[in-house]
Amino acid sequence: MPTISVSREARAAYPQLVKAVGFGDPAAVEAHLAERLARQHAVSAAAMRNRLKEWPLRITQKVERAMRERLMSLE
């Protein structure tokens, strides 16, 4: 699960997930994101959830912040 590709894929998928799920349920967005990326990388959703929490990615923190601030991107 290379950092660069996981980060790029998460940033691309996030706006689509927010459009589908909305800003009200960050846990659902994080779960859908982990499941989508896990399929793309042929790993378990649990392994991807762990990867999304790790430094330097910290995608989970970025999702939580973006959802809290109602942002449509993870920038």
C-alpha positions as CSV (number, residue, x, y, z in Angstrom):
1,M,0.0,0.0,0.0
2,P,2.3,2.8,-1.2
3,T,1.8,6.1,0.5
4,I,1.6,8.2,-2.6
5,S,-1.0,6.1,-4.4
6,V,-3.1,5.6,-1.3
7,S,-3.1,9.3,-0.6
8,R,-3.9,10.2,-4.2
9,E,-6.8,7.7,-4.3
10,A,-8.2,8.8,-1.0
11,R,-8.2,12.4,-2.1
12,A,-10.0,11.4,-5.3
13,A,-12.6,9.3,-3.6
14,Y,-13.4,11.6,-0.7
15,P,-15.5,14.2,-2.6
16,Q,-17.6,11.3,-4.2
17,L,-18.2,9.8,-0.8
18,V,-19.2,13.1,0.8
19,K,-21.7,13.7,-2.1
20,A,-23.2,10.3,-1.5
21,V,-23.1,10.2,2.3
22,G,-23.0,13.9,3.3
23,F,-21.2,15.5,6.2
24,G,-23.3,14.1,9.0
25,D,-21.5,10.8,9.4
26,P,-17.7,10.9,9.3
27,A,-17.5,7.3,10.4
28,A,-19.4,6.2,7.4
29,V,-17.2,8.1,5.0
30,E,-14.1,6.7,6.7
31,A,-15.5,3.1,6.5
32,H,-16.5,3.5,2.8
33,L,-13.1,5.0,2.0
34,A,-11.2,2.2,3.7
35,E,-13.3,-0.4,2.0
36,R,-12.9,1.2,-1.5
37,L,-9.1,1.5,-1.1
38,A,-8.8,-2.0,0.4
39,R,-10.4,-3.4,-2.8
40,Q,-8.1,-1.4,-5.0
41,H,-5.0,-2.6,-3.1
42,A,-6.3,-6.2,-2.5
43,V,-6.0,-6.0,1.3
44,S,-8.4,-6.3,4.1
45,A,-10.5,-3.3,5.2
46,A,-8.9,-3.6,8.6
47,A,-5.4,-3.3,7.2
48,M,-6.4,-0.3,5.1
49,R,-8.0,1.4,8.1
50,N,-4.8,1.0,10.0
51,R,-2.8,2.3,7.0
52,L,-5.0,5.4,6.8
53,K,-4.3,6.3,10.4
54,E,-0.5,6.0,10.0
55,W,2.0,8.8,9.5
56,P,2.7,10.3,7.0
57,L,-0.7,9.6,5.6
58,R,-3.0,10.4,8.5
59,I,-5.9,10.3,6.1
60,T,-8.3,9.5,8.9
61,Q,-7.4,12.8,10.6
62,K,-7.8,14.7,7.3
63,V,-11.2,13.2,6.8
64,E,-12.3,14.1,10.3
65,R,-11.1,17.7,9.8
66,A,-12.6,18.1,6.3
67,M,-16.0,16.7,7.5
68,R,-16.0,19.0,10.6
69,E,-15.2,22.0,8.4
70,R,-17.5,20.8,5.6
71,L,-14.8,20.7,3.0
72,M,-15.1,19.0,-0.3
73,S,-11.4,18.0,-0.4
74,L,-8.8,16.6,1.9
75,E,-6.3,19.4,1.2
